[in-house]
């Protein structure tokens, strides 16, 4: 029969081994530069995760910018808070493409917003740029993927970039340092629960 002391000793040995593994990885990670992160997938929470990273950056005195494609003119809680704390926001402000139903106007708006994104990606004073829902602009061919990849590659060395949206183009996921896929298990909207202020936007 295994004693409590034996269990405790085995637990300690497992944790020591884990500690050594983690310490080895930390010691090997010596490169310090801007990271490209992609948050993709069909689940809810991609923009929320990106905005959480913006909040973290601001908390450390870093400068951040958020460029939002797809988003409309509706009030946005995170924008209310973060813009008041120095975060730059550029919003396409056309709303969802299924609402506008005007491809040419959407393309023009996307390209205009992309010009703002380029300014942010070229600004060495900005530590973090979020390109929110950018993936749709590539899927709909509103923007050229090679232009987007080139702009991200040519950004200031220290600048972090987060791209969000479903079905991220393979060229971006290949270029990215970190890729996370958010998978849907359940969604309140599918059960008839409306999007609510302070929780969903």
N, C-alpha and C positions, 0 to 999 in steps of 0.2 A: 504494500500500500504506500502510495506516494505521500510524503509528509508536506506540510505547509512550507517548511524550510527548503525542501527540494524544489518545490514550485517557485518559490521566491528566487532561489539561486538560478534556475533555468531562465526565469524572466529577466533577471539582471544580465545574464550572459547574452541573451537575444538583444537586449537594449544596447549593450556595449558594442556588439557587432554592428548594429544599426548606426550607432553613434560614429563608429570608425568609418563606415561607408559614407555617411553624410559629410563628415569632416573632410574626407578625401575629395569629394566632389566640390566642396566649398573652396578647398585649397587650390584645386585645378582651375577654378573659374576666375581667371585673372584679367580677362579682356573687359575693358569698360568703354562702352560706346552706346549710341542710340539703338534701341530695339524696335523692330517692326513686329507688332502683334496683330493677328487676325482673329476676330471673334465672329464665327459664322455658325450656320446651322439653322434649323427651323424652330428652335425653342425660344421662349421669351427670356429676356435678360441681357442681351448683347450690349445694347446701348447703356443699360443700367451698370453693367460691369465696367464699361469704358468710362462712364461718368464717375464711378467710384475711384478709378485711377486718377482722373483729373483732380478730384477732391484730395487725394493723397498727395499729389504733386503740389497743389496750392498750400496744403498744410506744411510742406517743407520749404515754402518760399519760392517754389518754381513758377515759371510763367507757362500758361497753357492756352491753347486755342481749340475751339470745336467748330468744325464745318459740317453742317447738317444738310444732307440731301434728303429728298422725299418729304421732310417735315413741313408742316403748315404754319399758319400764323397763330394757332391756338396757344394759350398760356402754358408755360412749361415750368414746373417747380424747380428743376435743377438749374434751368437757365436764370430764373429769378434770383436764385441764391448765388450762383457762381459768377454771373456777370457783375453782380454787386461787389464781388471780391477779385475783380481784375481779369477774369477769364474772358477771352475774346470769342464771340459767337458770330458766325456767318451762316445764315439760314436761307435755303432755297425758297422756302415760303410758298411753294405752289401746292402743297398737300400731296395726297396720293395720286398716282397716275390714273387710277381707275375713276377718280373723281374729276380730274382735269379733262381727260379724254381729248387732249390736244397735243399730239406728238411733237409738232414743230415748236410750239411754245415751251414744252417740257425740255426739249433739246437745248433751246436757247437759254432757258433758266439754268439747266445743268452746266452748260459751258460757262455762263457768267459766274456761277458759284465756284466752279473749278478754278477760275482765274483768282478768286479770293483764296482758295486753297493753296494755289501756287505761291502766293505772297507769304502765306504762313509757313510753307515748306522751305522757303528761301530765307526766312528770317532767323538769324543766329541767336536772337534774344529769346526765342520761344523754345522751351524745353520739351514740350509735349503737344502734338497735334492729333486730334481725333477726327477721322474722316468717317462720319456717321452715315450709315446706309449707302456708302460709296459703291458697294457691290452691285446694287441695282442699276446704277448708271453704266456699268460695264455690261451687265446682262442685257440691257435694253439697247446697247450700242449708242448711248448718248455721248459717251466719252471713249476715246481710244485707249485700250489697255496698255499699249506700249508707251504712250505719253504719261500715263499714271505711274507705271513702273519706273520710268526714267526720272520723273520728278522725285519719287521716294528715294531712289538710289542716290540722287544728287543732293539730297538735303544735308544740312550741317551734321557733322559727324556725331555730335552729342545728342541730337534731337530724336526723341522717341515718337513713334507713330502708331496709332491704333486704327485699324480699319474694321468696321462692323457691317453686318448684313448677311443675308442668306446667299447661298450658292456662290461663294467667293471664287473668282477666276483662278485657275490653276497657276497662272504666272505669279499671282500675288501670294498664294499659299507656298509656292516654291521659294519665293524671295524671303518670306517671313522667317523670323527667328522663333516665334512662338505662335502656334495655331491651336485655338480651342474651339470645339464644336459643341454648341448648345442643342441638346436633343429634347423634343417635346414628349412629355409623358402624359400630362393633363394640362388643360388650360381653362381657366374660369370662363372665358368668353364662349367657349364651346358649350358650356352649361347654361348659357343665357345671362351671365353676369356681365354687366356693362363695365367699360373702362371708367375708373374712378379717380377723381382729383386727389393728389397726394400719395397715390399708390401706383397708378399706371402712367401718370404724366404730371 
